[in-house]
Amino acid sequence: MSCSGLPAAQRDADRPDGTDQDLLGARLAELGARHGVLGAQLAVLHGERLRHAQFGVQDHATRRDLGRDDKVPVGSITKALTATLAMILVSDGDLDLDQPVNGPLPELGHGLGDQLTLRHLLGHTGGLAGELDEQFALTLSARRYVAECCERLPLVDQPGRSFSYSTAGYVLVGRLIEAATGMSWWEAVDTILLRPLGIDPVFIAGPTAARPTAPIVTGHSVNLVTGSVRAVDQVLAPAEAAAGALALSALDLVAFGRLHLADTDGELLSAAVAKEMREPVERARPFGLADGWGLGFALFRQGGTEWLGHDGTSDGTWCHLRINPAAGTVVALTTNSTTGLALWEALVSELPELGLPAGRYTEPPGRGRAIPLPVECVGRYLNGDTEYTVVAEPGGPPRLVVDGNPIAELAVHDCLTFTLTELGTGQRIPAGRFLRDQFTARITGMQISGRLARRQ
């Protein structure tokens, strides 16, 4: 195996040798330049054929070319690998999906620990805050964070009742993996999952981050309005590693995605366990992110086709993974720019023309007409320590302010869904919605980027 994670014979058979391969690379470069992306890797596996392309530079300052095996911080796509590792341990009998987590994690204590299960955590129905308390996370290990901080923040909902995307929940998944294996999360994901796939892992946080086995591609903040480009340092607390510490190439992501194809029944992950991971979790309604959620993956439905996958952002990067188990298709894109989302959206619109479709989320129909911001929606909403404020601007569009920083313009529709346009860049941000109490009809919260925030 090479660091691409694919057998050499298959790579040789799939070397670029056709017009469609050339067209794929040319189109990637053209769309990347149009959307201000400095560098990107694209890999597509369809059946037994692998196509891949890359363009641009690793770093704006050095101008070094971006190679096909270079490692890009993939952010929250790490959660899909952590979930897969957890399910391997479930299939081996080392973890239980429905056991209260304070059994293997006594440091969590009773109360919350008696209610939460691994199933809740993998499907983001644990009711936990979206992010960690950075004041503590930067200085604590995952074990100490679980012991000292997890029960301090109020739940956004009771476990099992609703979907709220949670990085904090995956800190707990990482701790469960450590308790089951006797290894650190870094050692476990390397030894049990990545090395058997032929993937040479690189981490942006934790004990191995100071001595990476390969250079980490630099992320960039790109402002299309001013034309400014700024390199961004990777900042991630070691406690958050299981939720976002991996740096991988697009080829690495395809090698991982092969585990979840319908005809896969290998030593690492059985077809039955892979199928269970893509079954919709009850009450997981991730409005604005996906059509549903499984045990570690977002679910996307397009007509009669079902895809699973995950998106990931790190500091200055946007990355995407999509898997169609029935068709044997895996699509992976890594980018080193904050404008990578626009490139992804353009690509998934054009890939079908090359016979290479990719799953995407389409906002539910019936969004309705645009309306002025209802007064009852103005105010503060909390998800853990994150404060979202909806502000009515006199003579201008309403705005969303996050932790005191104006982030986006907000356009509301008559069914109380909303769309966001990022200030400065004009980029569209995933949609959200205001939530009413079913009995009083009062606005009680909002769902934004998959996170549930309660009105204060």
Secondary structure as GFF3:
##gff-version 3
##sequence-region A 1 456
A	DSSP	alpha_helix	8	13	.	.	.	ID=ss1
A	DSSP	alpha_helix	19	34	.	.	.	ID=ss2
A	DSSP	beta_strand	39	46	.	.	.	ID=ss3
A	DSSP	beta_strand	49	56	.	.	.	ID=ss4
A	DSSP	beta_strand	72	73	.	.	.	ID=ss5
A	DSSP	alpha_helix	77	91	.	.	.	ID=ss6
A	DSSP	three_ten_helix	106	108	.	.	.	ID=ss7
A	DSSP	alpha_helix	112	115	.	.	.	ID=ss8
A	DSSP	alpha_helix	118	122	.	.	.	ID=ss9
A	DSSP	alpha_helix	134	137	.	.	.	ID=ss10
A	DSSP	alpha_helix	142	148	.	.	.	ID=ss11
A	DSSP	alpha_helix	167	181	.	.	.	ID=ss12
A	DSSP	alpha_helix	185	188	.	.	.	ID=ss13
A	DSSP	pi_helix	189	194	.	.	.	ID=ss14
A	DSSP	three_ten_helix	195	197	.	.	.	ID=ss15
A	DSSP	beta_strand	202	203	.	.	.	ID=ss16
A	DSSP	beta_strand	219	223	.	.	.	ID=ss17
A	DSSP	beta_strand	228	232	.	.	.	ID=ss18
A	DSSP	three_ten_helix	238	240	.	.	.	ID=ss19
A	DSSP	alpha_helix	241	244	.	.	.	ID=ss20
A	DSSP	beta_strand	246	248	.	.	.	ID=ss21
A	DSSP	alpha_helix	250	257	.	.	.	ID=ss22
A	DSSP	three_ten_helix	258	260	.	.	.	ID=ss23
A	DSSP	alpha_helix	271	277	.	.	.	ID=ss24
A	DSSP	beta_strand	292	293	.	.	.	ID=ss25
A	DSSP	beta_strand	298	302	.	.	.	ID=ss26
A	DSSP	beta_strand	305	314	.	.	.	ID=ss27
A	DSSP	beta_strand	317	324	.	.	.	ID=ss28
A	DSSP	beta_strand	329	335	.	.	.	ID=ss29
A	DSSP	alpha_helix	340	350	.	.	.	ID=ss30
A	DSSP	three_ten_helix	351	354	.	.	.	ID=ss31
A	DSSP	beta_strand	370	371	.	.	.	ID=ss32
A	DSSP	three_ten_helix	375	377	.	.	.	ID=ss33
A	DSSP	beta_strand	379	383	.	.	.	ID=ss34
A	DSSP	beta_strand	386	391	.	.	.	ID=ss35
A	DSSP	beta_strand	399	402	.	.	.	ID=ss36
A	DSSP	beta_strand	405	413	.	.	.	ID=ss37
A	DSSP	beta_strand	417	422	.	.	.	ID=ss38
A	DSSP	beta_strand	428	436	.	.	.	ID=ss39
A	DSSP	beta_strand	443	448	.	.	.	ID=ss40
A	DSSP	beta_strand	451	455	.	.	.	ID=ss41
###
